[in-house]
Amino acid sequence: MRVRSLALVVAAVASVPLLTGPASAAPVDMNAPYARAAARVAADGSLLATKKVSSSARLNGRAAGYYCVQVSDPTVDLRDAAVLATVNNYRAMITALPNSNCNGLTRTITIVTSNFNNDAVDVPFTVAVL
């Protein structure tokens, strides 16, 4: 009986990570030697790779296609920066609005992604501040 109870306890403890789901991996460092800040962002808004970007998230209150990317370096002035954005492996359009007040945060870039019918869609993208 004792061996059976011990086996049940071990099985229960071993299954805890499976019940809680996989942990999201921290973003990796992005190799962008000529950019002052850059990020590769998944369709759900999570950061995949970064350089001087502290966060990325979906814009509050929007169903799809609107993201906020926050630059972490206070010396990067988005008012005078060239901001480039591109969608990753999708046929979609993208717009980047630097120095926006996105989700109540400062030093942010609002990203809007849409399909060719001008419907907002979630797609992965890369943004760079030169």
BELHUHU-V911183 format. One record per pair of residues at least 24 apart in sequence whose ideal C-beta (glycine too) atoms are under 10 Angstrom apart, sorted by the first residue. I is the first residue (numbers start at 1). J is the second residue. D is the distance in whole Angstrom. If there is no record, write none. Layout:
i/j/d
I/J/D
I/J/D
This chain:
i/j/d
26/50/9
27/51/10
27/53/8
27/55/10
27/56/9
30/126/9
30/128/9
32/126/9
32/128/6
32/129/9
32/130/10
34/128/9
34/130/7
35/76/10
35/81/10
35/82/10
35/84/9
35/127/9
35/128/4
35/129/6
35/130/6
36/71/8
36/73/7
36/75/8
36/76/5
36/77/9
36/78/10
36/81/7
36/82/10
36/128/8
36/129/5
36/130/7
37/69/9
37/70/10
37/71/5
37/72/8
37/73/6
37/76/5
37/78/9
37/81/8
37/83/9
37/107/9
37/109/9
37/127/8
37/128/7
37/129/4
37/130/9
38/69/10
38/71/10
38/84/9
38/126/7
38/127/7
38/128/4
38/129/7
38/130/9
39/67/10
39/69/6
39/70/9
39/71/9
39/85/10
39/109/9
39/111/10
39/125/9
39/126/7
39/127/6
39/128/8
39/129/9
40/88/7
40/124/7
40/125/8
40/126/5
40/127/8
40/128/10
41/67/6
41/69/7
41/85/10
41/88/9
41/111/8
41/113/10
41/123/10
41/124/6
41/125/6
41/126/7
41/127/7
42/88/9
42/122/9
42/123/9
42/124/5
42/125/9
43/67/9
43/87/10
43/88/9
43/90/9
43/113/9
43/121/9
43/122/4
43/123/6
43/124/5
43/125/9
44/122/7
44/124/9
45/69/9
45/111/9
45/122/8
45/124/10
46/124/10
48/88/9
48/124/8
48/126/9
49/126/9
51/128/9
51/129/9
52/76/7
52/129/8
53/107/10
53/108/10
53/109/9
53/127/8
53/128/10
53/129/9
54/105/9
54/107/9
54/108/10
55/103/9
55/105/8
55/108/9
56/108/10
56/109/9
56/111/9
56/125/10
56/127/9
57/102/9
57/103/7
57/105/9
57/108/10
58/103/9
58/122/8
59/100/10
59/102/6
59/103/6
59/108/10
59/110/7
59/111/9
59/112/9
59/120/10
60/102/9
60/103/5
60/104/8
61/103/10
62/112/9
62/120/7
63/120/7
63/122/9
64/113/8
64/114/9
64/119/8
64/120/5
64/121/6
64/122/5
64/123/9
65/92/9
65/93/10
65/94/9
65/95/10
65/111/9
65/112/6
65/113/5
65/114/6
65/115/9
65/119/8
65/120/3
65/121/5
65/122/6
65/123/8
66/102/9
66/103/10
66/110/7
66/111/7
66/112/6
66/113/8
66/114/10
66/120/7
66/122/9
67/94/10
67/96/10
67/102/8
67/103/10
67/108/10
67/109/9
67/110/7
67/111/4
67/112/8
67/113/8
67/122/9
67/125/8
67/127/9
68/100/8
68/101/9
68/102/4
68/103/5
68/104/9
68/105/7
68/108/5
68/109/8
68/110/6
68/111/8
69/96/9
69/98/10
69/100/10
69/102/8
69/105/10
69/107/10
69/108/6
69/109/5
69/110/8
69/111/6
69/125/9
69/127/6
69/129/9
70/102/8
70/103/9
70/105/5
70/106/8
70/107/6
70/108/5
70/109/8
71/98/9
71/99/10
71/105/10
71/106/9
71/107/5
71/108/7
71/109/7
71/127/10
71/129/6
72/107/8
73/107/8
73/129/9
74/106/9
74/107/7
76/107/7
76/129/6
77/107/9
77/129/10
78/106/9
78/107/6
78/108/8
78/109/7
78/129/7
81/109/9
81/128/10
81/129/5
81/130/6
82/128/9
82/129/8
82/130/4
83/109/6
83/111/10
83/127/7
83/128/7
83/129/6
83/130/8
84/126/8
84/127/7
84/128/5
84/129/8
84/130/7
85/109/8
85/111/6
85/112/9
85/113/9
85/125/6
85/126/7
85/127/4
85/128/8
86/125/6
86/126/6
86/127/8
86/128/9
87/111/10
87/113/6
87/114/10
87/121/9
87/123/5
87/124/7
87/125/5
87/126/8
88/123/7
88/124/4
88/125/6
88/126/6
89/123/9
89/124/7
90/115/9
90/121/8
90/122/10
90/123/4
90/124/7
90/125/9
91/115/8
91/116/7
91/123/9
92/116/8
92/119/10
92/120/10
92/121/6
92/122/10
92/123/5
92/124/10
92/125/9
93/118/8
93/121/9
93/123/10
94/123/8
94/125/6
94/126/9
94/127/9
96/125/9
96/127/6
96/128/9
96/129/9
98/127/9
98/129/8
